[in-house]
């Protein structure tokens, strides 16, 4: 079947305007991409945007509003990427826009404290029992990097356990992958990462209690922390059993190590208290990303007052940032999180998301398509597989990404925008109405029919 799909969908150059009948126009996007290649490595400022994993020229987006995106060629899409998750209210939300506009009138950046930092921090901390103090930074990567430094500084230990299939930003000590064997030191997965940095990171499979126990036995007294995504969602949607997350909590306490939840995706997405509340687990440190700034460049990490007391200037763990607590980002975050703390917000969003997902599941089951739709809250992932559960990166059939590649192109042709990689998850936002979700379902059904029609 894969060979048939490849043959059917590779009649055009992958990074040129598509000439297949019915394909959307990408002429202006193609022109912009050609120009961008003169300025940026690969023509982009973040690798996945280059569309290397899907067909056609990268789309250059001109604007967004509600659940819609428009590209440079005037094509309109129902957007399920949502700037990779943080736009939980949709694009260009009027309350966020109004709050940002008022902040802009006063200036862009001061490099000094503002009352807006206090306001956003109070909004978060008063509605989140998992953390007592917080520090704003400028990205999720920076938040995780700082959380790792805090864990090492607090425990006096150097080694970190991370899991294969979990992504925690591009800081050196976490940009590693698993080698062979049950428990290994990390191998660098990027040029420029010193092996000595990777050697402090132990990478093991998800959903494997024995591997965790072996790591703690092998590196007794050396492990500062375990870090895990709240729900791993950067390499598919690898939903873990509650018992496994509880096991991680128990074993870290037993060995006096810390448990870090990277909630850059799940924080304020699964609920106001994120995956910590979803699992009923109290991590030692939690990191957040752009969702706390309405999608603007911002991040944060938080913990108990005692732990955060080790951060400079109160303690010896140094972390700083000229743009930390940027007033425009703080204003956007206040507007967004004020909407999210409504008692009915998440119930409504999750009900809508579940109905959307279940309708697609019923369709694929009726058609007997080799496809599973995994979901949690308003996050979902298409997996072209017949496996009932996928909990570890090794469970993913990498050849199945050819299906997604064809699926993505069919969706774009029908006005539906998903992330340009089969490993990326999709998101439903509050801006997706029943009308748009119904249109999206029909487009998804048609696209799946077209992809599986080429089955040999």
VEXKOLVEX-881192 format. One record per residue (C-alpha): residue in three letters; residue number from 1; x, y, z. Coordinates in nm, 2 decimals. Example, Ala and Ser with C-alpha at 12.3 -4.5 7.8 and 13.67 -1.06 7.14 Angstrom:
2
{code ala	pos 1	px 1.23	py -0.45	pz 0.78}
{code ser	pos 2	px 1.37	py -0.11	pz 0.71}
//
This chain:
456
{code unk	pos 1	px 0.00	py 0.00	pz 0.00}
{code unk	pos 2	px 0.28	py 0.24	pz 0.09}
{code unk	pos 3	px 0.43	py 0.21	pz -0.26}
{code unk	pos 4	px 0.09	py 0.28	pz -0.42}
{code unk	pos 5	px 0.05	py 0.59	pz -0.20}
{code unk	pos 6	px 0.40	py 0.72	pz -0.28}
{code unk	pos 7	px 0.34	py 0.67	pz -0.65}
{code unk	pos 8	px 0.00	py 0.84	pz -0.64}
{code unk	pos 9	px 0.12	py 1.14	pz -0.45}
{code unk	pos 10	px 0.47	py 1.21	pz -0.58}
{code unk	pos 11	px 0.40	py 1.33	pz -0.93}
{code unk	pos 12	px 0.53	py 1.68	pz -0.84}
{code unk	pos 13	px 0.84	py 1.80	pz -0.68}
{code unk	pos 14	px 0.79	py 1.81	pz -0.30}
{code unk	pos 15	px 0.90	py 2.17	pz -0.26}
{code unk	pos 16	px 0.76	py 2.33	pz -0.57}
{code unk	pos 17	px 0.41	py 2.46	pz -0.64}
{code unk	pos 18	px 0.19	py 2.16	pz -0.69}
{code unk	pos 19	px 0.05	py 2.10	pz -1.03}
{code unk	pos 20	px -0.19	py 1.82	pz -0.94}
{code unk	pos 21	px -0.54	py 1.91	pz -1.05}
{code unk	pos 22	px -0.74	py 2.03	pz -0.75}
{code unk	pos 23	px -0.43	py 2.14	pz -0.55}
{code unk	pos 24	px -0.44	py 2.48	pz -0.40}
{code unk	pos 25	px -0.23	py 2.76	pz -0.55}
{code unk	pos 26	px 0.10	py 2.82	pz -0.37}
{code unk	pos 27	px 0.25	py 3.06	pz -0.62}
{code unk	pos 28	px 0.31	py 3.35	pz -0.38}
{code unk	pos 29	px 0.41	py 3.12	pz -0.10}
{code unk	pos 30	px 0.66	py 2.96	pz -0.34}
{code unk	pos 31	px 0.80	py 3.30	pz -0.43}
{code unk	pos 32	px 0.84	py 3.40	pz -0.07}
{code unk	pos 33	px 1.00	py 3.06	pz 0.01}
{code unk	pos 34	px 1.25	py 3.10	pz -0.27}
{code unk	pos 35	px 1.34	py 3.45	pz -0.14}
{code unk	pos 36	px 1.36	py 3.32	pz 0.22}
{code unk	pos 37	px 1.61	py 3.06	pz 0.12}
{code unk	pos 38	px 1.85	py 3.34	pz 0.05}
{code unk	pos 39	px 1.82	py 3.46	pz 0.41}
{code unk	pos 40	px 1.76	py 3.17	pz 0.64}
{code unk	pos 41	px 1.89	py 2.81	pz 0.67}
{code unk	pos 42	px 1.64	py 2.60	pz 0.47}
{code unk	pos 43	px 1.44	py 2.91	pz 0.42}
{code unk	pos 44	px 1.28	py 2.90	pz 0.76}
{code unk	pos 45	px 1.34	py 3.00	pz 1.12}
{code unk	pos 46	px 1.23	py 2.67	pz 1.27}
{code unk	pos 47	px 1.29	py 2.33	pz 1.09}
{code unk	pos 48	px 0.95	py 2.18	pz 1.08}
{code unk	pos 49	px 0.81	py 2.48	pz 0.89}
{code unk	pos 50	px 1.01	py 2.37	pz 0.58}
{code unk	pos 51	px 0.75	py 2.11	pz 0.49}
{code unk	pos 52	px 1.02	py 1.85	pz 0.45}
{code unk	pos 53	px 0.78	py 1.58	pz 0.59}
{code unk	pos 54	px 0.49	py 1.66	pz 0.37}
{code unk	pos 55	px 0.42	py 1.76	pz 0.01}
{code unk	pos 56	px 0.45	py 2.10	pz -0.15}
{code unk	pos 57	px 0.59	py 2.44	pz -0.08}
{code unk	pos 58	px 0.57	py 2.58	pz 0.28}
{code unk	pos 59	px 0.27	py 2.80	pz 0.32}
{code unk	pos 60	px 0.34	py 3.16	pz 0.42}
{code unk	pos 61	px 0.07	py 3.28	pz 0.65}
{code unk	pos 62	px -0.07	py 3.63	pz 0.62}
{code unk	pos 63	px -0.33	py 3.64	pz 0.90}
{code unk	pos 64	px -0.55	py 3.45	pz 1.13}
{code unk	pos 65	px -0.89	py 3.51	pz 1.29}
{code unk	pos 66	px -1.09	py 3.28	pz 1.51}
{code unk	pos 67	px -1.03	py 2.93	pz 1.39}
{code unk	pos 68	px -0.91	py 3.04	pz 1.04}
{code unk	pos 69	px -0.58	py 3.11	pz 0.87}
{code unk	pos 70	px -0.52	py 3.28	pz 0.53}
{code unk	pos 71	px -0.20	py 3.23	pz 0.34}
{code unk	pos 72	px -0.02	py 3.46	pz 0.10}
{code unk	pos 73	px -0.21	py 3.31	pz -0.20}
{code unk	pos 74	px -0.54	py 3.39	pz -0.03}
{code unk	pos 75	px -0.62	py 3.03	pz 0.06}
{code unk	pos 76	px -0.84	py 3.00	pz 0.37}
{code unk	pos 77	px -0.80	py 2.72	pz 0.62}
{code unk	pos 78	px -0.97	py 2.59	pz 0.93}
{code unk	pos 79	px -0.66	py 2.57	pz 1.16}
{code unk	pos 80	px -0.60	py 2.28	pz 1.39}
{code unk	pos 81	px -0.23	py 2.37	pz 1.45}
{code unk	pos 82	px -0.32	py 2.68	pz 1.66}
{code unk	pos 83	px 0.05	py 2.80	pz 1.66}
{code unk	pos 84	px 0.14	py 2.45	pz 1.79}
{code unk	pos 85	px -0.12	py 2.46	pz 2.07}
{code unk	pos 86	px -0.12	py 2.79	pz 2.27}
{code unk	pos 87	px -0.40	py 2.96	pz 2.07}
{code unk	pos 88	px -0.67	py 2.79	pz 2.28}
{code unk	pos 89	px -0.90	py 3.08	pz 2.22}
{code unk	pos 90	px -0.82	py 3.09	pz 1.85}
{code unk	pos 91	px -0.65	py 3.36	pz 1.65}
{code unk	pos 92	px -0.68	py 3.73	pz 1.71}
{code unk	pos 93	px -0.91	py 3.71	pz 2.00}
{code unk	pos 94	px -1.07	py 4.05	pz 2.07}
{code unk	pos 95	px -1.00	py 4.06	pz 2.44}
{code unk	pos 96	px -0.64	py 3.97	pz 2.39}
{code unk	pos 97	px -0.60	py 4.22	pz 2.11}
{code unk	pos 98	px -0.76	py 4.49	pz 2.33}
{code unk	pos 99	px -0.53	py 4.42	pz 2.62}
{code unk	pos 100	px -0.22	py 4.40	pz 2.40}
{code unk	pos 101	px -0.31	py 4.73	pz 2.23}
{code unk	pos 102	px -0.34	py 4.91	pz 2.57}
{code unk	pos 103	px 0.00	py 4.77	pz 2.67}
{code unk	pos 104	px 0.16	py 4.87	pz 2.34}
{code unk	pos 105	px 0.05	py 5.23	pz 2.40}
{code unk	pos 106	px 0.28	py 5.24	pz 2.70}
{code unk	pos 107	px 0.59	py 5.08	pz 2.54}
{code unk	pos 108	px 0.73	py 4.75	pz 2.42}
{code unk	pos 109	px 0.99	py 4.66	pz 2.68}
{code unk	pos 110	px 1.15	py 4.81	pz 2.99}
{code unk	pos 111	px 1.39	py 4.55	pz 3.13}
{code unk	pos 112	px 1.24	py 4.64	pz 3.46}
{code unk	pos 113	px 0.94	py 4.52	pz 3.68}
{code unk	pos 114	px 0.59	py 4.61	pz 3.58}
{code unk	pos 115	px 0.25	py 4.56	pz 3.76}
{code unk	pos 116	px 0.15	py 4.33	pz 3.48}
{code unk	pos 117	px 0.39	py 4.07	pz 3.59}
{code unk	pos 118	px 0.23	py 4.07	pz 3.94}
{code unk	pos 119	px -0.12	py 4.05	pz 3.79}
{code unk	pos 120	px -0.04	py 3.75	pz 3.57}
{code unk	pos 121	px 0.15	py 3.57	pz 3.84}
{code unk	pos 122	px -0.14	py 3.62	pz 4.09}
{code unk	pos 123	px -0.38	py 3.49	pz 3.83}
{code unk	pos 124	px -0.18	py 3.17	pz 3.78}
{code unk	pos 125	px -0.08	py 3.10	pz 4.14}
{code unk	pos 126	px -0.42	py 3.17	pz 4.30}
{code unk	pos 127	px -0.58	py 2.92	pz 4.06}
{code unk	pos 128	px -0.31	py 2.65	pz 4.06}
{code unk	pos 129	px -0.24	py 2.46	pz 4.38}
{code unk	pos 130	px 0.06	py 2.28	pz 4.23}
{code unk	pos 131	px 0.30	py 2.58	pz 4.25}
{code unk	pos 132	px 0.36	py 2.85	pz 4.50}
{code unk	pos 133	px 0.61	py 3.08	pz 4.32}
{code unk	pos 134	px 0.68	py 3.13	pz 3.95}
{code unk	pos 135	px 0.95	py 3.28	pz 3.73}
{code unk	pos 136	px 0.87	py 3.42	pz 3.38}
{code unk	pos 137	px 1.11	py 3.36	pz 3.09}
{code unk	pos 138	px 1.09	py 3.41	pz 2.72}
{code unk	pos 139	px 1.03	py 3.05	pz 2.58}
{code unk	pos 140	px 0.94	py 2.70	pz 2.68}
{code unk	pos 141	px 1.30	py 2.59	pz 2.60}
{code unk	pos 142	px 1.43	py 2.85	pz 2.84}
{code unk	pos 143	px 1.18	py 2.74	pz 3.11}
{code unk	pos 144	px 1.29	py 2.38	pz 3.09}
{code unk	pos 145	px 1.66	py 2.47	pz 3.08}
{code unk	pos 146	px 1.61	py 2.68	pz 3.39}
{code unk	pos 147	px 1.41	py 2.40	pz 3.56}
{code unk	pos 148	px 1.69	py 2.15	pz 3.50}
{code unk	pos 149	px 1.95	py 2.40	pz 3.64}
{code unk	pos 150	px 1.73	py 2.44	pz 3.95}
{code unk	pos 151	px 1.70	py 2.06	pz 4.00}
{code unk	pos 152	px 2.08	py 2.02	pz 3.97}
{code unk	pos 153	px 2.15	py 2.32	pz 4.20}
{code unk	pos 154	px 1.90	py 2.20	pz 4.46}
{code unk	pos 155	px 2.00	py 1.84	pz 4.47}
{code unk	pos 156	px 2.38	py 1.88	pz 4.41}
{code unk	pos 157	px 2.35	py 1.61	pz 4.15}
{code unk	pos 158	px 2.42	py 1.63	pz 3.77}
{code unk	pos 159	px 2.24	py 1.35	pz 3.59}
{code unk	pos 160	px 1.89	py 1.38	pz 3.44}
{code unk	pos 161	px 1.65	py 1.11	pz 3.33}
{code unk	pos 162	px 1.45	py 1.19	pz 3.02}
{code unk	pos 163	px 1.24	py 0.97	pz 2.80}
{code unk	pos 164	px 1.27	py 0.87	pz 2.44}
{code unk	pos 165	px 1.00	py 1.04	pz 2.24}
{code unk	pos 166	px 0.97	py 1.34	pz 2.48}
{code unk	pos 167	px 1.09	py 1.68	pz 2.35}
{code unk	pos 168	px 1.20	py 1.95	pz 2.59}
{code unk	pos 169	px 1.34	py 2.22	pz 2.37}
{code unk	pos 170	px 1.67	py 2.25	pz 2.21}
{code unk	pos 171	px 1.90	py 2.31	pz 2.51}
{code unk	pos 172	px 2.22	py 2.10	pz 2.49}
{code unk	pos 173	px 2.17	py 1.86	pz 2.78}
{code unk	pos 174	px 1.82	py 1.76	pz 2.65}
{code unk	pos 175	px 1.88	py 1.74	pz 2.28}
{code unk	pos 176	px 1.98	py 1.38	pz 2.30}
{code unk	pos 177	px 1.84	py 1.05	pz 2.20}
{code unk	pos 178	px 1.86	py 0.69	pz 2.33}
{code unk	pos 179	px 2.14	py 0.46	pz 2.23}
{code unk	pos 180	px 2.11	py 0.08	pz 2.24}
{code unk	pos 181	px 2.04	py -0.11	pz 2.56}
{code unk	pos 182	px 1.79	py -0.07	pz 2.84}
{code unk	pos 183	px 1.95	py 0.22	pz 3.00}
{code unk	pos 184	px 2.21	py 0.43	pz 2.82}
{code unk	pos 185	px 2.38	py 0.76	pz 2.83}
{code unk	pos 186	px 2.23	py 1.00	pz 2.57}
{code unk	pos 187	px 2.39	py 1.02	pz 2.23}
{code unk	pos 188	px 2.38	py 1.37	pz 2.08}
{code unk	pos 189	px 2.12	py 1.42	pz 1.82}
{code unk	pos 190	px 2.25	py 1.75	pz 1.70}
{code unk	pos 191	px 2.59	py 1.86	pz 1.58}
{code unk	pos 192	px 2.74	py 2.11	pz 1.82}
{code unk	pos 193	px 2.62	py 1.93	pz 2.14}
{code unk	pos 194	px 2.93	py 1.82	pz 2.33}
{code unk	pos 195	px 2.93	py 1.45	pz 2.42}
{code unk	pos 196	px 3.01	py 1.55	pz 2.78}
{code unk	pos 197	px 2.68	py 1.73	pz 2.80}
{code unk	pos 198	px 2.49	py 1.44	pz 2.66}
{code unk	pos 199	px 2.66	py 1.21	pz 2.91}
{code unk	pos 200	px 2.47	py 1.37	pz 3.19}
{code unk	pos 201	px 2.14	py 1.27	pz 3.04}
{code unk	pos 202	px 2.01	py 0.92	pz 3.07}
{code unk	pos 203	px 1.75	py 0.84	pz 2.80}
{code unk	pos 204	px 1.52	py 0.55	pz 2.86}
{code unk	pos 205	px 1.19	py 0.42	pz 2.70}
{code unk	pos 206	px 0.85	py 0.54	pz 2.81}
{code unk	pos 207	px 0.62	py 0.31	pz 2.99}
{code unk	pos 208	px 0.90	py 0.09	pz 3.12}
{code unk	pos 209	px 0.92	py 0.08	pz 3.50}
{code unk	pos 210	px 1.22	py -0.16	pz 3.50}
{code unk	pos 211	px 1.43	py 0.08	pz 3.29}
{code unk	pos 212	px 1.37	py 0.36	pz 3.55}
{code unk	pos 213	px 1.45	py 0.13	pz 3.84}
{code unk	pos 214	px 1.77	py 0.01	pz 3.66}
{code unk	pos 215	px 1.87	py 0.37	pz 3.60}
{code unk	pos 216	px 1.84	py 0.46	pz 3.97}
{code unk	pos 217	px 2.03	py 0.15	pz 4.07}
{code unk	pos 218	px 2.31	py 0.21	pz 3.81}
{code unk	pos 219	px 2.35	py 0.58	pz 3.90}
{code unk	pos 220	px 2.27	py 0.57	pz 4.27}
{code unk	pos 221	px 2.29	py 0.91	pz 4.43}
{code unk	pos 222	px 2.37	py 1.08	pz 4.10}
{code unk	pos 223	px 2.02	py 1.16	pz 3.95}
{code unk	pos 224	px 1.89	py 1.51	pz 4.01}
{code unk	pos 225	px 1.55	py 1.47	pz 3.84}
{code unk	pos 226	px 1.32	py 1.29	pz 3.60}
{code unk	pos 227	px 1.17	py 1.51	pz 3.34}
{code unk	pos 228	px 0.86	py 1.41	pz 3.14}
{code unk	pos 229	px 0.61	py 1.59	pz 2.93}
{code unk	pos 230	px 0.28	py 1.62	pz 3.11}
{code unk	pos 231	px 0.14	py 1.40	pz 2.84}
{code unk	pos 232	px 0.41	py 1.33	pz 2.58}
{code unk	pos 233	px 0.28	py 1.51	pz 2.27}
{code unk	pos 234	px 0.59	py 1.60	pz 2.06}
{code unk	pos 235	px 0.64	py 1.26	pz 1.90}
{code unk	pos 236	px 0.28	py 1.15	pz 1.85}
{code unk	pos 237	px 0.05	py 1.15	pz 2.15}
{code unk	pos 238	px 0.19	py 0.90	pz 2.39}
{code unk	pos 239	px -0.07	py 0.89	pz 2.67}
{code unk	pos 240	px 0.07	py 0.72	pz 2.98}
{code unk	pos 241	px -0.12	py 0.52	pz 3.24}
{code unk	pos 242	px -0.19	py 0.70	pz 3.57}
{code unk	pos 243	px -0.01	py 0.42	pz 3.75}
{code unk	pos 244	px 0.31	py 0.48	pz 3.56}
{code unk	pos 245	px 0.31	py 0.86	pz 3.64}
{code unk	pos 246	px 0.25	py 0.77	pz 4.00}
{code unk	pos 247	px 0.54	py 0.53	pz 3.99}
{code unk	pos 248	px 0.77	py 0.81	pz 3.87}
{code unk	pos 249	px 0.65	py 1.03	pz 4.15}
{code unk	pos 250	px 0.71	py 0.75	pz 4.41}
{code unk	pos 251	px 1.06	py 0.65	pz 4.28}
{code unk	pos 252	px 1.18	py 1.01	pz 4.27}
{code unk	pos 253	px 1.08	py 1.06	pz 4.63}
{code unk	pos 254	px 1.24	py 0.74	pz 4.73}
{code unk	pos 255	px 1.57	py 0.84	pz 4.58}
{code unk	pos 256	px 1.54	py 1.21	pz 4.68}
{code unk	pos 257	px 1.54	py 1.32	pz 4.32}
{code unk	pos 258	px 1.29	py 1.57	pz 4.17}
{code unk	pos 259	px 1.01	py 1.52	pz 3.93}
{code unk	pos 260	px 0.97	py 1.78	pz 3.66}
{code unk	pos 261	px 0.66	py 1.81	pz 3.45}
{code unk	pos 262	px 0.72	py 1.98	pz 3.11}
{code unk	pos 263	px 0.38	py 2.13	pz 3.05}
{code unk	pos 264	px 0.46	py 2.35	pz 2.76}
{code unk	pos 265	px 0.19	py 2.17	pz 2.56}
{code unk	pos 266	px -0.04	py 2.04	pz 2.84}
{code unk	pos 267	px -0.03	py 2.33	pz 3.08}
{code unk	pos 268	px -0.36	py 2.53	pz 3.07}
{code unk	pos 269	px -0.46	py 2.30	pz 2.77}
{code unk	pos 270	px -0.59	py 2.00	pz 2.97}
{code unk	pos 271	px -0.72	py 2.23	pz 3.24}
{code unk	pos 272	px -0.60	py 2.53	pz 3.43}
{code unk	pos 273	px -0.37	py 2.31	pz 3.64}
{code unk	pos 274	px -0.27	py 2.10	pz 3.34}
{code unk	pos 275	px -0.15	py 1.74	pz 3.35}
{code unk	pos 276	px -0.06	py 1.77	pz 3.72}
{code unk	pos 277	px -0.43	py 1.79	pz 3.80}
{code unk	pos 278	px -0.53	py 1.55	pz 3.52}
{code unk	pos 279	px -0.31	py 1.28	pz 3.68}
{code unk	pos 280	px -0.36	py 1.40	pz 4.04}
{code unk	pos 281	px 0.02	py 1.42	pz 4.08}
{code unk	pos 282	px 0.22	py 1.69	pz 4.25}
{code unk	pos 283	px 0.55	py 1.74	pz 4.05}
{code unk	pos 284	px 0.84	py 1.93	pz 4.21}
{code unk	pos 285	px 0.88	py 2.17	pz 3.92}
{code unk	pos 286	px 0.64	py 2.26	pz 3.63}
{code unk	pos 287	px 0.73	py 2.44	pz 3.31}
{code unk	pos 288	px 0.49	py 2.63	pz 3.09}
{code unk	pos 289	px 0.51	py 2.78	pz 2.74}
{code unk	pos 290	px 0.34	py 3.03	pz 2.51}
{code unk	pos 291	px -0.01	py 2.96	pz 2.62}
{code unk	pos 292	px 0.05	py 3.17	pz 2.93}
{code unk	pos 293	px 0.11	py 3.47	pz 2.70}
{code unk	pos 294	px -0.18	py 3.42	pz 2.46}
{code unk	pos 295	px 0.07	py 3.27	pz 2.20}
{code unk	pos 296	px 0.33	py 3.54	pz 2.24}
{code unk	pos 297	px 0.70	py 3.44	pz 2.31}
{code unk	pos 298	px 0.69	py 3.36	pz 2.68}
{code unk	pos 299	px 0.74	py 3.07	pz 2.92}
{code unk	pos 300	px 0.76	py 3.01	pz 3.29}
{code unk	pos 301	px 0.87	py 2.76	pz 3.55}
{code unk	pos 302	px 0.72	py 2.72	pz 3.90}
{code unk	pos 303	px 0.76	py 2.52	pz 4.21}
{code unk	pos 304	px 0.72	py 2.54	pz 4.59}
{code unk	pos 305	px 0.84	py 2.86	pz 4.77}
{code unk	pos 306	px 1.12	py 2.65	pz 4.92}
{code unk	pos 307	px 1.25	py 2.53	pz 4.59}
{code unk	pos 308	px 1.21	py 2.86	pz 4.41}
{code unk	pos 309	px 1.40	py 3.02	pz 4.70}
{code unk	pos 310	px 1.72	py 2.87	pz 4.54}
{code unk	pos 311	px 1.68	py 3.09	pz 4.23}
{code unk	pos 312	px 1.89	py 3.41	pz 4.22}
{code unk	pos 313	px 1.87	py 3.67	pz 4.37}
{code unk	pos 314	px 1.74	py 3.47	pz 4.67}
{code unk	pos 315	px 1.96	py 3.17	pz 4.61}
{code unk	pos 316	px 2.27	py 3.05	pz 4.42}
{code unk	pos 317	px 2.10	py 2.91	pz 4.10}
{code unk	pos 318	px 2.14	py 3.19	pz 3.85}
{code unk	pos 319	px 1.89	py 3.26	pz 3.57}
{code unk	pos 320	px 1.81	py 3.60	pz 3.41}
{code unk	pos 321	px 1.65	py 3.74	pz 3.10}
{code unk	pos 322	px 1.62	py 4.10	pz 2.97}
{code unk	pos 323	px 1.28	py 4.03	pz 2.82}
{code unk	pos 324	px 1.15	py 3.81	pz 3.10}
{code unk	pos 325	px 0.81	py 3.94	pz 3.20}
{code unk	pos 326	px 0.77	py 4.14	pz 2.89}
{code unk	pos 327	px 0.47	py 4.37	pz 2.94}
{code unk	pos 328	px 0.31	py 4.30	pz 2.61}
{code unk	pos 329	px 0.33	py 3.92	pz 2.66}
{code unk	pos 330	px 0.21	py 3.96	pz 3.02}
{code unk	pos 331	px -0.09	py 4.16	pz 2.90}
{code unk	pos 332	px -0.18	py 3.90	pz 2.64}
{code unk	pos 333	px -0.15	py 3.63	pz 2.91}
{code unk	pos 334	px -0.38	py 3.81	pz 3.15}
{code unk	pos 335	px -0.65	py 3.84	pz 2.89}
{code unk	pos 336	px -0.62	py 3.47	pz 2.78}
{code unk	pos 337	px -0.60	py 3.31	pz 3.13}
{code unk	pos 338	px -0.88	py 3.52	pz 3.25}
{code unk	pos 339	px -1.10	py 3.35	pz 2.99}
{code unk	pos 340	px -0.97	py 3.01	pz 3.08}
{code unk	pos 341	px -1.05	py 3.02	pz 3.45}
{code unk	pos 342	px -1.42	py 3.03	pz 3.38}
{code unk	pos 343	px -1.58	py 2.73	pz 3.54}
{code unk	pos 344	px -1.74	py 2.62	pz 3.22}
{code unk	pos 345	px -1.45	py 2.68	pz 2.97}
{code unk	pos 346	px -1.28	py 2.34	pz 2.98}
{code unk	pos 347	px -1.60	py 2.14	pz 3.01}
{code unk	pos 348	px -1.73	py 2.30	pz 2.69}
{code unk	pos 349	px -1.40	py 2.27	pz 2.50}
{code unk	pos 350	px -1.35	py 1.91	pz 2.60}
{code unk	pos 351	px -1.70	py 1.81	pz 2.51}
{code unk	pos 352	px -1.67	py 1.97	pz 2.17}
{code unk	pos 353	px -1.33	py 1.81	pz 2.11}
{code unk	pos 354	px -1.45	py 1.46	pz 2.22}
{code unk	pos 355	px -1.76	py 1.48	pz 1.99}
{code unk	pos 356	px -1.53	py 1.57	pz 1.70}
{code unk	pos 357	px -1.28	py 1.29	pz 1.77}
{code unk	pos 358	px -1.56	py 1.03	pz 1.82}
{code unk	pos 359	px -1.72	py 1.11	pz 1.49}
{code unk	pos 360	px -1.40	py 1.05	pz 1.31}
{code unk	pos 361	px -1.34	py 0.73	pz 1.50}
{code unk	pos 362	px -1.68	py 0.60	pz 1.40}
{code unk	pos 363	px -1.62	py 0.68	pz 1.04}
{code unk	pos 364	px -1.28	py 0.51	pz 1.02}
{code unk	pos 365	px -1.41	py 0.21	pz 1.21}
{code unk	pos 366	px -1.70	py 0.18	pz 0.97}
{code unk	pos 367	px -1.46	py 0.20	pz 0.67}
{code unk	pos 368	px -1.22	py -0.04	pz 0.84}
{code unk	pos 369	px -0.93	py 0.20	pz 0.78}
{code unk	pos 370	px -0.60	py 0.14	pz 0.94}
{code unk	pos 371	px -0.61	py 0.45	pz 1.15}
{code unk	pos 372	px -0.64	py 0.53	pz 1.52}
{code unk	pos 373	px -0.72	py 0.87	pz 1.66}
{code unk	pos 374	px -0.57	py 0.92	pz 2.01}
{code unk	pos 375	px -0.69	py 1.21	pz 2.22}
{code unk	pos 376	px -0.68	py 1.37	pz 2.56}
{code unk	pos 377	px -0.87	py 1.69	pz 2.64}
{code unk	pos 378	px -0.86	py 1.91	pz 2.33}
{code unk	pos 379	px -0.54	py 1.74	pz 2.19}
{code unk	pos 380	px -0.56	py 1.47	pz 1.93}
{code unk	pos 381	px -0.33	py 1.27	pz 1.70}
{code unk	pos 382	px -0.39	py 1.07	pz 1.38}
{code unk	pos 383	px -0.19	py 0.75	pz 1.38}
{code unk	pos 384	px -0.20	py 0.53	pz 1.07}
{code unk	pos 385	px -0.19	py 0.20	pz 1.27}
{code unk	pos 386	px -0.41	py -0.08	pz 1.39}
{code unk	pos 387	px -0.25	py -0.07	pz 1.74}
{code unk	pos 388	px -0.50	py 0.00	pz 2.02}
{code unk	pos 389	px -0.24	py 0.18	pz 2.23}
{code unk	pos 390	px 0.08	py 0.37	pz 2.15}
{code unk	pos 391	px 0.27	py 0.46	pz 2.47}
{code unk	pos 392	px 0.63	py 0.46	pz 2.36}
{code unk	pos 393	px 0.82	py 0.61	pz 2.06}
{code unk	pos 394	px 0.92	py 0.26	pz 1.95}
{code unk	pos 395	px 0.55	py 0.17	pz 1.90}
{code unk	pos 396	px 0.53	py 0.42	pz 1.61}
{code unk	pos 397	px 0.56	py 0.27	pz 1.26}
{code unk	pos 398	px 0.78	py 0.53	pz 1.09}
{code unk	pos 399	px 0.68	py 0.40	pz 0.75}
{code unk	pos 400	px 0.32	py 0.50	pz 0.83}
{code unk	pos 401	px 0.42	py 0.87	pz 0.79}
{code unk	pos 402	px 0.37	py 0.82	pz 0.41}
{code unk	pos 403	px 0.00	py 0.80	pz 0.48}
{code unk	pos 404	px 0.01	py 1.12	pz 0.68}
{code unk	pos 405	px 0.21	py 1.29	pz 0.40}
{code unk	pos 406	px -0.07	py 1.22	pz 0.15}
{code unk	pos 407	px -0.34	py 1.29	pz 0.41}
{code unk	pos 408	px -0.19	py 1.64	pz 0.48}
{code unk	pos 409	px -0.20	py 1.74	pz 0.11}
{code unk	pos 410	px -0.56	py 1.62	pz 0.07}
{code unk	pos 411	px -0.65	py 1.82	pz 0.38}
{code unk	pos 412	px -0.48	py 2.14	pz 0.25}
{code unk	pos 413	px -0.67	py 2.11	pz -0.08}
{code unk	pos 414	px -0.99	py 2.10	pz 0.12}
{code unk	pos 415	px -0.91	py 2.40	pz 0.34}
{code unk	pos 416	px -0.79	py 2.22	pz 0.66}
{code unk	pos 417	px -0.45	py 2.31	pz 0.82}
{code unk	pos 418	px -0.26	py 2.07	pz 1.03}
{code unk	pos 419	px 0.10	py 2.07	pz 1.14}
{code unk	pos 420	px 0.34	py 1.96	pz 0.85}
{code unk	pos 421	px 0.45	py 1.64	pz 1.02}
{code unk	pos 422	px 0.28	py 1.32	pz 1.11}
{code unk	pos 423	px 0.44	py 1.32	pz 1.45}
{code unk	pos 424	px 0.27	py 1.64	pz 1.55}
{code unk	pos 425	px -0.06	py 1.66	pz 1.73}
{code unk	pos 426	px -0.37	py 1.87	pz 1.65}
{code unk	pos 427	px -0.57	py 2.10	pz 1.87}
{code unk	pos 428	px -0.93	py 2.21	pz 1.90}
{code unk	pos 429	px -0.98	py 2.57	pz 2.02}
{code unk	pos 430	px -1.27	py 2.76	pz 2.17}
{code unk	pos 431	px -1.30	py 2.94	pz 1.83}
{code unk	pos 432	px -1.39	py 2.62	pz 1.65}
{code unk	pos 433	px -1.77	py 2.62	pz 1.62}
{code unk	pos 434	px -1.99	py 2.32	pz 1.54}
{code unk	pos 435	px -2.02	py 2.45	pz 1.18}
{code unk	pos 436	px -1.65	py 2.46	pz 1.12}
{code unk	pos 437	px -1.60	py 2.13	pz 1.30}
{code unk	pos 438	px -1.86	py 1.97	pz 1.08}
{code unk	pos 439	px -1.69	py 2.11	pz 0.77}
{code unk	pos 440	px -1.36	py 1.98	pz 0.89}
{code unk	pos 441	px -1.50	py 1.63	pz 0.96}
{code unk	pos 442	px -1.63	py 1.61	pz 0.60}
{code unk	pos 443	px -1.29	py 1.72	pz 0.46}
{code unk	pos 444	px -1.12	py 1.46	pz 0.68}
{code unk	pos 445	px -1.35	py 1.19	pz 0.56}
{code unk	pos 446	px -1.30	py 1.28	pz 0.20}
{code unk	pos 447	px -0.92	py 1.30	pz 0.25}
{code unk	pos 448	px -0.90	py 0.96	pz 0.42}
{code unk	pos 449	px -1.11	py 0.81	pz 0.14}
{code unk	pos 450	px -0.87	py 0.95	pz -0.11}
{code unk	pos 451	px -0.56	py 0.82	pz 0.08}
{code unk	pos 452	px -0.70	py 0.47	pz 0.13}
{code unk	pos 453	px -0.84	py 0.45	pz -0.22}
{code unk	pos 454	px -0.48	py 0.39	pz -0.34}
{code unk	pos 455	px -0.45	py 0.08	pz -0.13}
{code unk	pos 456	px -0.30	py -0.19	pz -0.35}
//
